[in-house]
Amino acid sequence: TKQSLIELLENSQHFKKLYDERYQLILKCEKCGSENLHQEEDVLDTWFSSALWPFGTLGWPEKTQDLDTFYPTSLLITGFDIIFFWVARMIMMGTKFTDNVPFEDVYIHALVRDEKGEKMSKTKGNVIDPLEMAEKYGADALRFTLTALAAQGRDIRLSEKRIEGYKHFSNKIWNASKFVLTNSQNVDIKPVESLNLSLEDKWILTAFEKALEKSSNDLENYRYNDYANTIYDFFWHDYCDWYIELTKERIYKGSQEEKETALSVLNYILRESLKLLHPIMPFITEEIYQYLPIKETEFLAVAPYPEFRQDFVFEKEYRFVEDLKEMIVSIRTVRSDFNIEPTRKLNVRLKPSSKEIEENLKKLANQIKLLIKAEDLTIDPQAAKKDTEVVTVSKLGESFIDLAGILDIQKEIQRQEKLLQEVEKSIKISEGKLSNENFVNKAPPNVVEKEKQLYEELKQKREKILSILSMLKNY
């Protein structure tokens, strides 16, 4: 029995001798060989000295200038696993020896996990080496990825695909800067305050101030992911996708004054955007900054951070261009919905809803024509729908897109009805999964969530197809 085996081993001198030889640690004095040793009692655990760090590094217990200048600090950044070991003890020691807490705020950063939310380990083979990622995609892309995913209260689910995605953002910054700087050669770049600004100039200045105000508030409140995403959305979408495209007409075909104004604003927004991006992406932003025609300091790292400027906020012009974007997107959507090739030019008529809107549309007629890829663009407040046209409605008015000779209506109806059948079949499959208790309760949470998202996307797609079919049948 187990008990008899234990008794046998306990009474075995051979076993005891073997055990002592192999496992018993016998401590002896190195000099005299004595085993009569006494353990040191004047010992503190390692966190005790760490608890003194906020003021111990500044010369305490002496009254030094560093201590007066830098203590207490404003923020401690740490992980949740050492809140008691380190954070609490720093607060206790700071209160005891300096009568002041060592910091006002504690930011508990996220843990980095794999894309499925599992802890990284070599055994699982899901470790992402940051040095390898930096070598492959650039340190800036890696830094931006981690910042963009660092939502408060949530761990970071990191995957190589995400890092690769933000590598594209680095490329976007580089290519946009190259476009601006190449076209700025031999052009007199002037301060924005001295320029005769256009509608789109006032719009981008206002958009930047809004992005600056929001990102600064996010930064002050430690919402680093919101800070990163606000800058990302502004630079990629507002600056690159819209403003650069809107300025091309003036750069390539405008007067000298129009060209100088467009490029001066482009350079100003680029410089200020580099400042916002620099804390996250220091390498690419510093490199580009060195080529700017107007720099405030020798190095971007020591340039003043942008401050909100109320004089660069033009709400009326901002609202108009935002509504214009909606109108342009609605026309582009028609092209996409009806599968019209991107190279095919359209004939479009715009019916503005007011005289002021009509005048503004006429000011930007060439830019609009370029952005919607129109062969002919007419702005007519008296326009009425023709039989060969489809209509889109936006805040600025109605858009009539002529499909004569472009679209075979009956074939398009058949194509859309076929798409509808496929979508409805997929919806039934998804509904079957989500109504199955075994799937909902036993499948991994991320798989169930993904299926729910797919189901919602399919329903939206069905509504979109039904809307298109209704439009075609009323054509």
WOPE-V884457 format. One record per run of one state. SS is the DSSP state (~ for helix, > for strand, _ for the rest). FROM is the first residue (numbers start at 1). LEN is the number of residues. If there is no record, write none. Layout:
# WOPE-V884457
ss=SS from=FROM len=LEN
ss=SS from=FROM len=LEN
This chain:
# WOPE-V884457
ss=_ from=1 len=1
ss=~ from=2 len=9
ss=_ from=11 len=2
ss=~ from=13 len=11
ss=_ from=24 len=22
ss=~ from=46 len=6
ss=_ from=52 len=1
ss=~ from=53 len=4
ss=_ from=57 len=8
ss=~ from=65 len=6
ss=_ from=71 len=4
ss=> from=75 len=4
ss=_ from=79 len=1
ss=~ from=80 len=19
ss=_ from=99 len=6
ss=> from=105 len=4
ss=_ from=109 len=3
ss=> from=112 len=3
ss=_ from=115 len=15
ss=~ from=130 len=8
ss=_ from=138 len=1
ss=~ from=139 len=10
ss=_ from=149 len=7
ss=> from=156 len=3
ss=_ from=159 len=1
ss=~ from=160 len=24
ss=_ from=184 len=8
ss=~ from=192 len=3
ss=_ from=195 len=4
ss=~ from=199 len=22
ss=_ from=221 len=3
ss=~ from=224 len=30
ss=_ from=254 len=2
ss=~ from=256 len=23
ss=_ from=279 len=3
ss=~ from=282 len=8
ss=_ from=290 len=10
ss=~ from=300 len=3
ss=_ from=303 len=7
ss=~ from=310 len=3
ss=_ from=313 len=2
ss=~ from=315 len=23
ss=_ from=338 len=8
ss=> from=346 len=7
ss=_ from=353 len=2
ss=~ from=355 len=9
ss=_ from=364 len=1
ss=~ from=365 len=8
ss=_ from=373 len=1
ss=> from=374 len=6
ss=_ from=380 len=9
ss=> from=389 len=6
ss=_ from=395 len=2
ss=> from=397 len=6
ss=_ from=403 len=6
ss=~ from=409 len=26
ss=_ from=435 len=2
ss=~ from=437 len=6
ss=_ from=443 len=2
ss=~ from=445 len=29
ss=_ from=474 len=2
